[in-house]
Amino acid sequence: ILSTRVAPGWLWSSVRDELQPECSVSKRTADLQCGASLPGWRALAVGVLIGPQVLEDEIHHVLQEDIVAQVRKGGGSRLCPLGCLFLDALQMLLTLEYRLSDAYAAISVRFGQALQQIPFAVWVGSRWPLFALLNSADWGIVGAPAAYRCDGLSSSVDWGRFRQVFDDPEGSWWQKSIEYVYHPDVGESMFIASKQCLYGVYISNLIKLFWAMESESSAYSIYSPYVQWIFYESPHLLGASGWPFFAVLHHGTALRRHGFILDYDAVDLSSPLMWHGQYLQALPPGHHLALVSLQHSDRQVPESGFRAVRRAGAAARQIGSFVVYATMVYGRFTRYIQGFAARAAVVGIAQRLIVFALDSEAHAQCCNHHDPVLCVSGSVSVLNKFFLPLQVLSLGFDVVWLDFDIYLFADPTPHLVPWRQAGHAQHDILMAYAFESDCLCNGFFFMRSRPSVVRWLQKLLQWLYDNPFEHDQRAMAALLNYTERISVDVEQYLEQAVPRWHVLDVENRFLHFGHWTGDADKIVLFHFMDGSAFDLYGRSDWDASVNFRRPSLMDIFYGSSTNHTEHPLLQPHLSAVMQRQWVASPPAKRQPCGILPNVAGAHEGLGWLASVC
């Protein structure tokens, strides 16, 4: 049956998306098993691998063969290697269910060897629920030696109690496991701990890896090799050991910040113009725009992006500028599009503002309240925050990115150009910067169309794609080599010098929610830092960023009480918000940057900006 289905492309997505867990994955112990259980896996396995016409007596015979070999020979290994491995897992579990020991032994070896070759980060970003599938099987059929459970051992670490953490429905396995995972005896002598309870150490390293993915990704490379060792164990030993390996491994998907399905590919972003931004900007506007008009894509999103850049770029060149603005919107922010577009028109950037609408309702609202050509329809992915700017840069225009939780007080463009002309022309990137801590912020930034910037942005996108757990702001700061670290040597990874960069005036002009100082009439924009990017990453309400307890500034600034044609400081309800945040002077010393600034992999101390700004 597979040989007749391998050619159509729908096979892979239909198999992948057919099975859904019983509940959402979270850090609550009550959700650990149901979030990694696929109750319909047997019916799917029989339907896909064997077919409805095969009699029960013949199933045993069919399962003795390497069914998936037909798919691999038909190009499946090249087209969808994870899908092939998932099909192998389905057959392996069926041989287990039918107690076909010889067939199970053969396929489990093949499956294990293939699994060893795939980095765990790939499964974090993938939509193939492999570990949830493995968690759904009845591994008790084969069992495992009782010693793997580590009950009753005489050691400083109570391994039995540690294992019971995953069975308490009232608690959080994420929180309660900490005292065991970071037990000093485990850290001081991994060898002794492994001799005592190898699988307990495996689980400990897996949870440490999750903490690194969630908070201090510079430590990811420390733990990822140890996690990869787990896949050298026999699947039935992991499944029957009493330790919830497959359920916890599946939890890694909850730490995903983006997936692997993209609106752009390498071809879409390989314009021959992308290395010649300075030359394009030296051309007369008509010549520049004529070259831009030659760029096309056969994919809907990039082609829509090209049209938008041509429209916004023409408006910029008409006023003697190269600066194009970009933002993105989706979900609950859709209701603010009308106000955002109105304010952009008032400050004079509407004709140069491209709006990346990441769902159908956002696109419809954008077309209603903004120039439809400047409304690009795409899918929800944090990577689009960088794909669209890269497309703008590749056509010879500079770009200002604005997160959507921003209110414009004035046109930012005049406050960028003098920065480039008054002795600072060497800076090709201008970043947002925190008021009280030594952290870069990517809620808004400016980039010039220069080869070094294009290459740097490509490397940033590549890093985020390859590491789907990575926070985009952390990676951006790390690749600018400033007070954040990721698990790679930046200079070696970039293969070029870091682009010349500086920061915008975050004390008086480009403000974040929190304190500011100076003269109110100098404010250019106000970034609310809404903190709800959890849904951009596909996360549910366990994400800590959901639990903001302050009123929504989006509702205050974009609500019905606001007149967008009038300056915000002339409106009492908006002026009051700004005045509450004003302080007489900036902090004497900024706080160190980082979620866990004291761990070994984090940046130490303060960076050079702390003394300059």
N, C-alpha and C positions, 0 to 999 in steps of 0.2 A: 504493500500500500504506500510505503514511503517513496518507492521508486517512481510511482505515478504522480507524486505530489511535490517532489523536490524542485521541479522547475519553476512553478509559480512562486512569486515572492511572498504571497500571503501565508505560506506555511509557517514561516518563522514567527511572524507577529501573532498569528492565531494561536500557536502553541504557547508562546511566551505570555500572552495576555489572558489566556483562558483561565488560569488558576489565580485566585485571589485569596490572601490570608483572611482568617476569620475576624481579625481586628487590626487596628493600626499598631505599628511598632512604637514603643515608648520606653521610658526608663522605669516604668512601674513593673514590678514583678508580676502582677496580675496579667499583664499583657505580653509577657515574655514568650509563653508557649502559643497562645492564640494568634499573636502577631507573626508567628513563624510556622503556622499550620495550614496546609493546603488540602482540605478534605476531599476534593474531587480528583486527586492525582491518579488514583487507580483507573478510573473510567477514562481519563485522558490518555494514560499510558496504553491501555488496551486499544482504544480507538485509533490512536496515531500509529502505534508500532505494529499492531496485529490486524486490526480491522474488524468490523462487526460481523463479517460472514464466516470467520474462523470458528469452528466448533471448539468447545471446551477441551475435548480430548486432544485436539491438535495444537493447542497453545503451548504445551510442554515442548513439542517438537520445534515449533517456530522460535521459541525463546532460546533454544540451544545454538542458534545461528547468530552471527554478528549482524544484526538487522541494520544498524546505523552505517555499516560499511558502504551500503548502496548510496547513502546520502553523501558520505565523504568522497566517494569516487565520482559523484556527480557534481563536485565542486563545493560541497557544503562546508568543508574545512576552511576553504578560502573565503567563502561568502559570509559564513556565520559560525566561527569556531566555538563560541560559547553556546550556541544553539545545538551544535553537534554534541558537546559535552553534556548538555541538559538531556538530550535524547538518550545518551549512554546511561545517565543516571536513572532515567525512567525504566530502561530495560534492566539495569542492575537491581532496582527495587522490585521489579516484577519477578525476576529469578529468585530473589529472596522470599517473596510472598509464596511462590510455588515450590520453594525448598529444592531448587535445582542447584545443588552445591557446586558441581563442576562448572556449570555456566556462570554462576555467581562469582566463583573464584577467578575465572578468566577475565570477566568484564570488570570486576572490581580492581584488578591489577592495572588493566588498561585505563580505567577511569582515574585511578590514583596517580598514575604517571602523568596523565594529561593535566590533572588539577595542579600538580606540583609546578608546572611551567607557567602558570598564570598568576601574576602578582595580585595580592589581595585587593589592592586599590582598584583593580579592574572590576571586581565584584561589587565594590562600594558604588561605583557609578553605573553599573549595568542594571537593566530591568529584568534580567533573567533571575527568577527566585530560586536559585540552585540550592542554597542552604536551607531555605524554608521547605523545599521538596525533601531534602535528606532528613530534616527534622520531623517530617510527617510519617516516616516509615516506622514499622514495628521492629526495632532492632533486637527486641527481646527474643526473637526467634532463634538467633544464634548466641546471644548473650556475650558476656565478657568476664574474665576472672574477677572475683570480688575485690582483689587487691587494688584494682584500678579506682575503686571508690574512695580509698584512703581512709576508711573508717577505723577508729580506735587506735590510731598511730600514737606512739609516745614521742611527741616533738613539741617545740615551742609554738608552732603554728597548728591550730586546731583545724585540720583539713576537713574533717567531717562537718564541723559547724560552718565552715566556709561554703561547702557544697550545699548546705541547707538554706543558705541565703537566697538561692534561686528558686526555692519552693515556698517562700513566705508570701502569700497573696496580699498581705496588708502593707508591705514595705516597698522599697525601691532597691532592686538588686544593684543598681548603679551606685547608690550611696552606701549601702550596707557592705558592699564588697571591699571598700577602701581599706578598712583596717587589716584585711588579709592580703590584699593585693600589694599594699605598700608596707607590709610587715618588715621590720628591719632585718630579721634573720633571713628572709627570702632575698633581700637586696644584697646582704653581705656575703652570702654563700649560695649562689644559684646552683652550684654543683651538689651541695648537700641537700638542698630543698628538692632538687630534681630526683635524687636518689630516694627521698622519702615519698614524694607524691608528684610524679612527672606530669600527670594530667592537671593537677592543681596549679602547677607552675605554668603550664600551657595557657590555662584560662587566665591566670594572673597577667601574663604577658599580653594576652589579647585585650584585656580591659585597660592595661597601661597604654596600649596602642590607641584605643578609643579615646582615652583622655588626651593623648597627644593630638589626635585628629581634631578633637573638639576645642582644645584650648591652646596648646603650644606645639604647633606642627613641626617646629625645628627638631623635636624629639622623635618624629615619625620614623626616621631611618634607623634609630636605635633599636626599636622594638619590632619593626616589620620583618627582619630576618627570622626572629624567633617565632613569630606568628606563621611564617611560611613553613617552618618545621612541622607544624600541626598536620599539614597536608601529606606528610610522609608516613603518617599513621594509617592503618587500615580503616576504611570507613566504618566497618561493623564494630571495631573496638571503640572508636569515637562515639558512635551512636548508642552503644550498649553499656558504656562506662559508668553511667549515672551522672556524668557531668554534661550540662546542656550545651555542648559545643556548637551544634548546628543552629540552635536558637540564638545563641549569643553572636555567632558569626553573621547570621542574618540581620542582627541589630545594626551591623555596620552600614546597612543601607539607610538607616535613619540619620546617619551623619553625612549623607550626601548633600552637597550644595548645588550640584548640577548633574545632569545626565550626559549621555554621549550622543543624543539626537540633537542635531544643530540645524539652524536656519542657513548657515553659510558653510562652504567647504573651501579647501585650499585654492581651487580654481577661481572661485568667486572673488578671492582677495589677492589675486596675483596679477593685477593690472601692470602693464609695462610702465605706466606713469608713476608708480608708487615710489620709485627711487629718485624722482626728479622734481620734488616739490618746490625747491628754490627756483629752478628753471621755469616751471609753470607759472609761478607767481611773478616772474620777471616779464612774462609775455603780456601783450595787450589783452584786455578781457575777452575780446572776441576770439582770439587765437586759443587762449586757454580753454574757453568753454566749447570751442569746436572739437578740441582733442577729448575733452570729457564726454562729449556727446557720442563718441565712438565706442564707449565702454558699455557692454551689455552682458547679461547672463540669461541662461535658459531656465533658471530657477526663479520662482515667484518673488521670494523675499529679497534676494540680492538685486534683482531687476528693479523692484519697487524702490530699493535703497538708492540705486543709481539715479533713478528719476528724481528722487527727493534731493539728492546731493546736487544734481544739475540745477534744480529750481532754487535751492537755498544758496548755492554758490554764485549763481547769476545775480541774486539780490545782494550778496556781499560785494561782488566786484563792482556792481553799479554804484555803490557808495564809497568805493576806494578801499574796501576791506577784504581780508581773506578769511574772516572768522565766521564759522558756521556753528550753530548751537544744536545740541542733541539731548534728548531725554527719553525715558521709557515709562510706560504706565500700563496697569492691568488691575483686575480684581476690584477691591473696594475703593481704590484710588480713582476709579473711572468717574465717579460723581464729581470730582474736582477739575475735570478737564476743561469745562467751560470757563471757570475762573482762571485757571492757569493760562489758557489761550488768551483770555481777555487782558490779563496783566502783561503778558508778553507783547501784545499789540500796543499797550499804553507806553511801555518803556522802549519800544521800537525794534524788537528783535523777532517779531512774529514771522516775517517773511524769510528769516534765516534759521528758523527753529524746526528741526525734524523731530517728530514724535514717533517713537517706536511703540506701537500699540500691541501688547502681547496677548490679547484675547479679542474675540469678535466684537463684544460690546464696547470695549475701549476703542477699537478701530471705528466703529459706527459713530461713537460720540466725538471722536477726533475729527472725522469727516464733517460732522454737523457744525463744529465750532472752530475749525481751523482749515487751512488750505488742504484739501484732500490729497493733493500730490505730495505734501509734506507729512502725510500719515502713512507710515510703513507698518504693514500687518505682519506679525511674527508670532512665535510661541514663547512660553514662559521659560526663560533661562537667564541666569545671572551673567552668562557669557555674552549675551547681547549687549551688555553695557560696554563691552570692549570691541565687539565685532563692528558695530555701527561707527564708532569713532575711527576704527582702522579703515573702514571704507571711505570715510570723509578724507582722512589723511592721504590715502592712496590716490586721490584725484587732485591733490595739490591744494587743498584747503586746510587751514588751521581749524581746530575744533575745541569748543568748550562743552564739557559734559556737565549736565545739571541733573542730580537726582530729583525725582518728582516732588519730594517733600521739601520744597523750597518756595519762598516768596520773594519775588524780585522787587526791590525798591528803586532800582535804576538800571539802565543798560550797562552791563559789565564791560562792554568792548572798550570804551575809553580808558578804563582802569587797567586794561591789559597792554594796550599799545604803548603808553608812556613807559611802562615797565621794561619793554623791549628796547625803547629808544634812549632812555636816560641812563646809559652806562650798563644796562643789563641785557643787552641783545644776545648775550651768550647763553641765556636760559631758554631751553626749548620745551621745558615742561614746568608748569606752575601748579603746585598742589595746595589743597586745603590743609590746614594745620590746626591742632587742638589749642584751645586757649589756656588750659591748665596742665596738660600733660604733654610729654615730648613725643607726640604721635602724629604721623601723617594721616589724613582722612581723604577718602576718594568720593565723598559726597558731591564734590564738584572739582574739576581740574581743567587745565588748559594745555593743549599740545600743539606744537608747530609741525607742519608737514616737512619733515627732514628725514633723510635715510636712517639716521641713528635712532630716531624716535619710532619709525615704522618697524625697524628690526626689533627694537626693545619691546614694542607692543605685541609683535608676533610671538616673541619668547614668553611674554606674560601669558598670552592665551594658550600657548602650548603647555606651560606649567599647570595652569588651571585645569586644562582638559585632562592631562595625565594624572592629576591629583584631585579627584572630584570632591574630596573633603576639604580642600584648602579654602580658606576665607580670602576673597578677592582683595580686600583692603590690606591684609597682612602680606599677601604675595606682592602686591604693588609696592608697598613700602620696602619689603625685603629686596626686591629687584632694583630699587633705587638706593639700596645699601644704607638704609636708615632705620635704626632702633627696632626693627622687627627682623626675625630670622625664619627661614624655611630650611628644609632638610637638603640643602644643596649649597655648594660653593658658588656664590653669585657671579663672580668674575669668570670662573670657568664655564658656568652654564651660559652666560650671555655671549661669550666669545667676542666681546667688544667692550669698550668703555661704557660706563653708565652715562646716559644722556645728561647734559648739563641742565640742572633743575634748581628751583628755589620754591618758596612758598608765597601764597597770597597773604594779604594783610587780614588776619583773622581776629585782630583786636578791635578794629573799627569799621572795616568795609565788608569783608566776606565772613559773616558770623555764623556760628553754630548755636543751637539751643544751649543755654548756660550763660555764663558771664560775658560781657563785652565792656569796652571802655572807649572814651573819646567823644567825638561830636556826632550826634544823631543824624545830622544832615549829610554825613559822609557814608552812611550805610548803603551798600550795593545790593546785598541779598542776605536772607536769613534762612539758614538750613535747620529744619525742625528736628532732624535725627529721630524720625518717627519710631524706628526700632521694630518694624514689623516685617523685616525681610525673611522671617521664618517661612512664609508661604511661598516666597520666591524660590526657596530651596525645597519646597514640597514637604515641609515639616508640619507637624500637628501642634496642639497646644502645650506639649511638654517643653517646647523650646522656651528658654528663659526670657527671650526678647519679647515674648507676648505680654508678659506681666508688667507692663508699664502702668503706673497708677496716676499719671498726670493727665489732665484733659487733652484731647487731641488738638494740637495747634493747627492741623489742617482744617478742622471744623471752625476754629476761631477765625483764621485768616481767609479761608475760602467760603465761609458761611454766608447766609443771606444778609447779615448785618453789614458786610463789607462792600464798599463801593470801589471797584477796581480801577476806576478812572481817577480817583483821588489818591494823593500820596498817603501811605499807611500811617505816617506819623500825625496826620491831620485828623485821624479817626480815633476817638478816645479809647475804644476797646482794644485796638491794636497798639496804640502808643503806650497803654498801661502795661501790656505784656513786655514791651521792650524796656520800659523804665524799671521794671522789677528786676531785670537781669543786669542792669548797669552797675559798674563798680568804678571807683575813682582811679584805679591803676591796675595793670596786669600783675599776676602773681610774681613774687620775688624769685621763686624757683619753681620750675615745672616738675611734675611727678614723672618718674620713669614710665616708659611705655611697656605695654604687654599685659596679657591676662594673668600670666604667672611669671612676673619679672624676675623671680629669684631662682628659677630652675636653671640647671647647667646649660641648657641649649639656648636660653634667652639672651637678648642683648644686655650687656652690663652698663649701668649708669645712664648718662644723658648723652645725646648727640650734639653736633656742632650748632644746630639751630637753637638749642636752649640758651646759648650765650649770645647769639646773634640777634634773635628776634625779641 
